[in-house]
Amino acid sequence: MHGGKGSGAPKGKANGRFRHGLYTDANKGEIACVRELMREFNQFAKEI
């Protein structure tokens, strides 16, 4: 049965593709914050 309970890859080191943690759930909020700051800076730079 597709999409049932327990589907999907394991989280963290249990997943064989886990390497450095850059794109983990814990860092997604921080990445979004940095992107927003960059957008604001670019908008500010265009106005100058």
N, C-alpha and C positions, 0 to 999 in steps of 0.2 A: 504494500500500500504506500503510495507516494505522499509525502508531506505529513506523515504521521508523527506521533510523539517520538522524539529522539532522532529526527532527521537532521542532516547537516554535519559539518566537520566539527571535531572537538575543539575546544577553546585552548589557547595558550600553547604550552610546550607539548601537549598531547598531539597537537597538529604538527605533522612533519615539516610544514612550510614556515613554522614560527622561527624567525631568525634574530631580530633585533628589537622588536617591540615598538617601532616607530609608528605603526598604524594600528595599534591595539585600541580597544574600546576606551581605555584610560586616557589615551592621548588625543582622541578625536575632538574633544571639546577644546583642548589647547590649540590644536591645529586650526580649528574654526575661528578662534579668537585672533590668532596671528593673521589669518586671511582677511578678517574684517579690518584689522589695523592697517594692513597693506592697502586695502581698498580706500580707506579714509585718507591715508597718506597720498595715494595717487590722485585722488580727487582734489586734495589740498594743493598738490604740486601743479595741477592743471590750471587752478585758479590764479596762481602767481604770475 
